[in-house]
Amino acid sequence: MPNITDSFHTHLEASIAISETQKNAAFKVRYNVYCVERGYEDQTKFPDRMERDEFDNESVHAVVRHRKSKSTVGVVRLVLPNRSNPDRLFPIERYFGSQFNAAVLNNFGYSRNNIAEVSRFAVSKQTLLQIQKQLAGAAEDRNFDLNGKDPTLLLPHISLGLIAMLFALSDEHGIDYLYAAMEPSLSRLLTRLGIDFTPIGPIMNYHGERQPMIARVDDLLDNIAHTRQDFFKLITDVSGISAHRHQQTQEKSDAKSSNVVAV
């Protein structure tokens, strides 16, 4: 995926959803994806056309918008640990916990206070098609230059922007480990980008086929920096995370390697 940073900034913009307006835009995209496009949730439960659940008040949200139309096209949230009630289960633990592989989990030194769950990762094809119609109309009426860009071709870039924002959210909230219940197709995309989550259970049917996984944030950043410099540049550029975190991670990794050699 050549020159992904320039391509992203030309057509898209990413931000943490802080205001109610931004959050509501995220909930509307979730409604389009989870209720209308995929049918995972009952539309009648959300008469305001905004899909929400009990974890939204314990989450931080990020959005990607189409730059020209200002339409929100992609959303993701990070369900944070409940530090006043550490035993509160994450969504992934509620639905997949009985199938977790304890032996695999024990290899990760996380605590209930430094792990969060990637959730509601959604890109709305319906919204992109609406943008395509709007921009085509603008081009016809006002000689608007589309530059030959079909908004639906931006799907991979939207996903990359959302992933980049997850690193920003993790950094801001002191999160060192990430849970994710991941679609096989998304898992394959992430692997190509140097993002290797570790399966902690079998593929199960929840909002489609999903597999529970875990990863250490610094390990993800370190591997991306070594294998996909183009994507790492997008992460540092879009998320606002400076390269110092990767440098610190690399120093720890080098020190660990040196100790192993010394032994």
Kinemage of the C-alpha trace (Angstrom):
@kinemage 1
@onewidth
@group {chain A} dominant
@subgroup {mainchain}
@vectorlist {calphas} color= white
{ca met a 1} P 0.000 0.000 0.000
{ca pro a 2} L 2.300 2.776 -1.271
{ca asn a 3} L 2.428 6.254 0.256
{ca ile a 4} L -0.384 5.528 2.673
{ca thr a 5} L 0.284 8.568 4.868
{ca asp a 6} L -0.081 11.075 2.029
{ca ser a 7} L -3.106 9.257 0.671
{ca phe a 8} L -4.737 9.212 4.105
{ca his a 9} L -4.242 12.931 4.701
{ca thr a 10} L -5.468 13.810 1.223
{ca his a 11} L -8.834 12.157 1.720
{ca leu a 12} L -9.327 11.460 5.427
{ca glu a 13} L -8.816 12.844 8.927
{ca ala a 14} L -8.789 11.089 12.297
{ca ser a 15} L -9.475 12.282 15.823
{ca ile a 16} L -10.473 11.197 19.305
{ca ala a 17} L -14.222 11.654 19.768
{ca ile a 18} L -14.451 14.061 22.694
{ca ser a 19} L -17.581 16.116 22.092
{ca glu a 20} L -21.109 14.759 22.209
{ca thr a 21} L -21.447 15.617 18.525
{ca gln a 22} L -18.450 13.450 17.645
{ca lys a 23} L -19.667 10.590 19.821
{ca asn a 24} L -23.153 10.738 18.333
{ca ala a 25} L -21.632 10.605 14.850
{ca ala a 26} L -19.783 7.462 15.941
{ca phe a 27} L -22.972 5.893 17.291
{ca lys a 28} L -24.727 6.632 13.988
{ca val a 29} L -21.995 4.862 12.024
{ca arg a 30} L -22.289 1.916 14.383
{ca tyr a 31} L -26.033 1.829 13.758
{ca asn a 32} L -25.465 1.806 10.003
{ca val a 33} L -22.937 -1.025 10.251
{ca tyr a 34} L -24.259 -3.222 13.068
{ca cys a 35} L -27.990 -2.729 12.539
{ca val a 36} L -28.512 -1.913 8.849
{ca glu a 37} L -25.568 -3.294 6.868
{ca arg a 38} L -24.841 -6.441 8.858
{ca gly a 39} L -27.988 -6.998 10.897
{ca tyr a 40} L -26.114 -7.932 14.060
{ca glu a 41} L -28.309 -5.735 16.274
{ca asp a 42} L -32.068 -5.136 16.283
{ca gln a 43} L -32.839 -1.787 14.643
{ca thr a 44} L -35.979 -1.315 16.733
{ca lys a 45} L -33.872 -1.031 19.895
{ca phe a 46} L -32.348 2.198 18.593
{ca pro a 47} L -35.147 4.520 17.428
{ca asp a 48} L -32.714 7.445 17.339
{ca arg a 49} L -30.557 5.464 14.880
{ca met a 50} L -27.574 5.507 17.240
{ca glu a 51} L -26.241 2.123 18.380
{ca arg a 52} L -25.024 2.212 21.982
{ca asp a 53} L -24.535 -0.198 24.854
{ca glu a 54} L -23.661 -0.264 28.544
{ca phe a 55} L -19.902 -0.096 27.901
{ca asp a 56} L -19.891 3.229 26.074
{ca asn a 57} L -19.683 5.200 29.316
{ca glu a 58} L -16.551 3.238 30.213
{ca ser a 59} L -14.959 3.662 26.797
{ca val a 60} L -13.026 6.171 24.744
{ca his a 61} L -13.878 6.573 21.077
{ca ala a 62} L -12.072 7.558 17.885
{ca val a 63} L -13.417 8.450 14.464
{ca val a 64} L -12.185 8.806 10.904
{ca arg a 65} L -13.936 11.380 8.699
{ca his a 66} L -13.972 11.902 4.953
{ca arg a 67} L -12.121 15.178 4.558
{ca lys a 68} L -14.186 16.816 1.787
{ca ser a 69} L -17.661 15.842 2.963
{ca lys a 70} L -16.857 15.896 6.717
{ca ser a 71} L -18.856 12.667 7.052
{ca thr a 72} L -17.796 10.183 9.723
{ca val a 73} L -16.998 6.935 7.919
{ca gly a 74} L -15.175 4.815 10.504
{ca val a 75} L -15.284 4.383 14.282
{ca val a 76} L -13.623 2.370 17.001
{ca arg a 77} L -13.728 2.353 20.774
{ca leu a 78} L -11.460 1.187 23.537
{ca val a 79} L -13.297 -0.277 26.529
{ca leu a 80} L -11.145 0.842 29.441
{ca pro a 81} L -10.489 -1.097 32.636
{ca asn a 82} L -12.792 -0.263 35.521
{ca arg a 83} L -10.108 0.675 38.008
{ca ser a 84} L -12.611 1.118 40.842
{ca asn a 85} L -14.021 -2.342 40.129
{ca pro a 86} L -11.222 -4.366 38.491
{ca asp a 87} L -13.289 -7.545 38.489
{ca arg a 88} L -15.796 -6.037 36.069
{ca leu a 89} L -15.722 -8.254 32.991
{ca phe a 90} L -14.877 -6.895 29.572
{ca pro a 91} L -17.319 -7.734 26.750
{ca ile a 92} L -14.862 -10.281 25.349
{ca glu a 93} L -14.707 -12.015 28.724
{ca arg a 94} L -18.486 -12.180 28.945
{ca tyr a 95} L -18.937 -13.817 25.554
{ca phe a 96} L -15.710 -15.791 25.071
{ca gly a 97} L -14.242 -16.138 28.566
{ca ser a 98} L -15.341 -19.710 29.107
{ca gln a 99} L -13.235 -20.713 26.085
{ca phe a 100} L -10.087 -18.762 26.982
{ca asn a 101} L -6.824 -20.698 26.914
{ca ala a 102} L -5.406 -19.983 30.372
{ca ala a 103} L -1.968 -21.335 29.445
{ca val a 104} L -1.643 -18.782 26.636
{ca leu a 105} L -2.965 -15.919 28.749
{ca asn a 106} L -0.471 -16.681 31.488
{ca asn a 107} L 2.336 -15.770 29.080
{ca phe a 108} L 1.151 -12.155 29.169
{ca gly a 109} L 1.964 -10.168 32.295
{ca tyr a 110} L -1.087 -7.948 32.197
{ca ser a 111} L -3.181 -6.777 35.127
{ca arg a 112} L -6.824 -5.758 35.379
{ca asn a 113} L -5.670 -2.125 35.362
{ca asn a 114} L -3.519 -2.010 32.210
{ca ile a 115} L -5.578 -3.960 29.695
{ca ala a 116} L -8.409 -2.637 27.515
{ca glu a 117} L -10.601 -4.080 24.781
{ca val a 118} L -10.721 -2.974 21.155
{ca ser a 119} L -14.403 -2.896 20.307
{ca arg a 120} L -16.968 -1.662 17.778
{ca phe a 121} L -14.414 -1.384 14.960
{ca ala a 122} L -16.713 -0.322 12.135
{ca val a 123} L -16.413 1.189 8.648
{ca ser a 124} L -19.670 2.122 6.938
{ca lys a 125} L -19.853 1.198 3.262
{ca gln a 126} L -23.303 2.768 3.153
{ca thr a 127} L -21.887 6.124 4.204
{ca leu a 128} L -19.118 5.875 1.626
{ca leu a 129} L -21.663 5.200 -1.134
{ca gln a 130} L -23.680 8.218 0.016
{ca ile a 131} L -20.519 10.335 -0.149
{ca gln a 132} L -19.879 9.037 -3.647
{ca lys a 133} L -23.341 10.217 -4.753
{ca gln a 134} L -22.923 13.591 -3.039
{ca leu a 135} L -19.545 14.243 -4.599
{ca ala a 136} L -20.744 13.112 -8.022
{ca gly a 137} L -23.608 15.569 -7.757
{ca ala a 138} L -21.240 18.342 -6.701
{ca ala a 139} L -18.984 17.561 -9.635
{ca glu a 140} L -21.889 17.757 -12.072
{ca asp a 141} L -23.371 20.959 -10.625
{ca arg a 142} L -20.237 22.937 -9.770
{ca asn a 143} L -17.416 21.330 -11.733
{ca phe a 144} L -16.208 19.706 -8.518
{ca asp a 145} L -12.956 17.786 -9.005
{ca leu a 146} L -13.182 14.206 -7.735
{ca asn a 147} L -9.629 13.412 -8.851
{ca gly a 148} L -10.973 10.082 -10.028
{ca lys a 149} L -11.258 8.881 -6.418
{ca asp a 150} L -14.043 6.466 -5.563
{ca pro a 151} L -14.646 6.880 -1.795
{ca thr a 152} L -15.196 3.125 -1.415
{ca leu a 153} L -11.556 2.613 -2.375
{ca leu a 154} L -10.650 4.302 0.894
{ca leu a 155} L -11.835 1.343 2.985
{ca pro a 156} L -8.309 0.054 3.774
{ca his a 157} L -7.068 3.550 4.624
{ca ile a 158} L -9.982 4.128 6.988
{ca ser a 159} L -9.114 0.922 8.828
{ca leu a 160} L -5.479 1.984 9.077
{ca gly a 161} L -6.489 5.337 10.523
{ca leu a 162} L -8.655 3.666 13.146
{ca ile a 163} L -5.827 1.320 14.102
{ca ala a 164} L -3.478 4.291 14.422
{ca met a 165} L -5.932 5.998 16.761
{ca leu a 166} L -6.038 2.913 18.973
{ca phe a 167} L -2.376 3.516 19.750
{ca ala a 168} L -3.196 7.120 20.646
{ca leu a 169} L -5.997 6.014 22.977
{ca ser a 170} L -3.801 3.352 24.573
{ca asp a 171} L -0.987 5.829 25.131
{ca glu a 172} L -3.279 8.445 26.656
{ca his a 173} L -4.921 6.035 29.099
{ca gly a 174} L -1.920 3.969 30.185
{ca ile a 175} L -2.966 0.789 28.400
{ca asp a 176} L -0.223 -1.787 27.829
{ca tyr a 177} L -2.300 -4.742 26.600
{ca leu a 178} L -5.225 -5.087 24.217
{ca tyr a 179} L -8.026 -7.617 23.998
{ca ala a 180} L -9.841 -7.976 20.675
{ca ala a 181} L -12.564 -10.276 19.332
{ca met a 182} L -11.485 -10.235 15.725
{ca glu a 183} L -12.984 -11.208 12.400
{ca pro a 184} L -10.669 -13.560 10.456
{ca ser a 185} L -10.499 -11.063 7.551
{ca leu a 186} L -9.366 -8.251 9.861
{ca ser a 187} L -6.827 -10.555 11.484
{ca arg a 188} L -5.323 -11.314 8.058
{ca leu a 189} L -5.138 -7.589 7.222
{ca leu a 190} L -3.404 -6.834 10.514
{ca thr a 191} L -0.895 -9.632 10.015
{ca arg a 192} L 0.103 -8.117 6.660
{ca leu a 193} L 0.676 -4.836 8.500
{ca gly a 194} L 2.936 -6.411 11.112
{ca ile a 195} L 0.222 -6.484 13.766
{ca asp a 196} L 0.280 -9.906 15.352
{ca phe a 197} L -2.356 -10.629 17.983
{ca thr a 198} L -2.187 -13.957 19.809
{ca pro a 199} L -5.327 -16.147 19.738
{ca ile a 200} L -6.570 -17.040 23.216
{ca gly a 201} L -9.553 -19.129 22.177
{ca pro a 202} L -11.354 -20.706 19.214
{ca ile a 203} L -13.299 -18.870 16.511
{ca met a 204} L -16.874 -18.462 17.701
{ca asn a 205} L -20.062 -16.950 16.296
{ca tyr a 206} L -20.740 -13.539 17.818
{ca his a 207} L -21.537 -10.704 15.424
{ca gly a 208} L -20.218 -13.060 12.782
{ca glu a 209} L -17.146 -15.225 13.167
{ca arg a 210} L -14.815 -13.827 15.815
{ca gln a 211} L -11.728 -15.075 17.585
{ca pro a 212} L -10.631 -13.753 20.992
{ca met a 213} L -7.070 -12.413 20.938
{ca ile a 214} L -4.575 -10.465 23.000
{ca ala a 215} L -1.469 -8.390 22.298
{ca arg a 216} L 1.044 -6.188 24.075
{ca val a 217} L 0.922 -2.631 22.723
{ca asp a 218} L 4.677 -2.074 22.686
{ca asp a 219} L 5.245 -5.383 20.913
{ca leu a 220} L 2.821 -4.300 18.201
{ca leu a 221} L 4.556 -0.941 17.747
{ca asp a 222} L 7.993 -2.540 17.726
{ca asn a 223} L 7.062 -5.100 15.082
{ca ile a 224} L 5.337 -2.523 12.868
{ca ala a 225} L 8.360 -0.234 13.071
{ca his a 226} L 10.625 -3.068 11.915
{ca thr a 227} L 8.428 -4.576 9.220
{ca arg a 228} L 6.175 -1.786 7.913
{ca gln a 229} L 7.853 1.605 8.110
{ca asp a 230} L 5.146 3.087 5.877
{ca phe a 231} L 2.421 2.134 8.329
{ca phe a 232} L 4.530 3.128 11.327
{ca lys a 233} L 4.861 6.609 9.829
{ca leu a 234} L 1.096 6.836 9.513
{ca ile a 235} L 0.701 5.751 13.144
{ca thr a 236} L 3.110 8.352 14.482
{ca asp a 237} L 1.650 11.012 12.200
{ca val a 238} L -2.059 10.365 12.709
{ca ser a 239} L -2.061 9.280 16.346
{ca gly a 240} L 0.304 11.955 17.598
{ca ile a 241} L 2.495 9.357 19.301
{ca ser a 242} L 6.100 10.399 18.908
{ca ala a 243} L 8.755 7.895 17.998
{ca his a 244} L 10.113 7.992 21.567
{ca arg a 245} L 7.767 5.218 22.682
{ca his a 246} L 9.089 2.923 19.986
{ca gln a 247} L 12.662 3.910 20.812
{ca gln a 248} L 12.092 3.066 24.471
{ca thr a 249} L 10.523 -0.237 23.473
{ca gln a 250} L 13.449 -1.021 21.185
{ca glu a 251} L 15.954 -0.227 23.946
{ca lys a 252} L 14.157 -2.630 26.277
{ca ser a 253} L 14.087 -5.258 23.531
{ca asp a 254} L 17.801 -4.801 22.804
{ca ala a 255} L 18.633 -5.008 26.502
{ca lys a 256} L 16.618 -8.192 26.844
{ca ser a 257} L 18.379 -9.697 23.826
{ca ser a 258} L 21.783 -8.765 25.255
{ca asn a 259} L 20.956 -10.460 28.522
{ca val a 260} L 19.922 -13.601 26.712
{ca val a 261} L 23.181 -13.638 24.733
{ca ala a 262} L 25.193 -13.037 27.893
{ca val a 263} L 23.624 -16.049 29.551
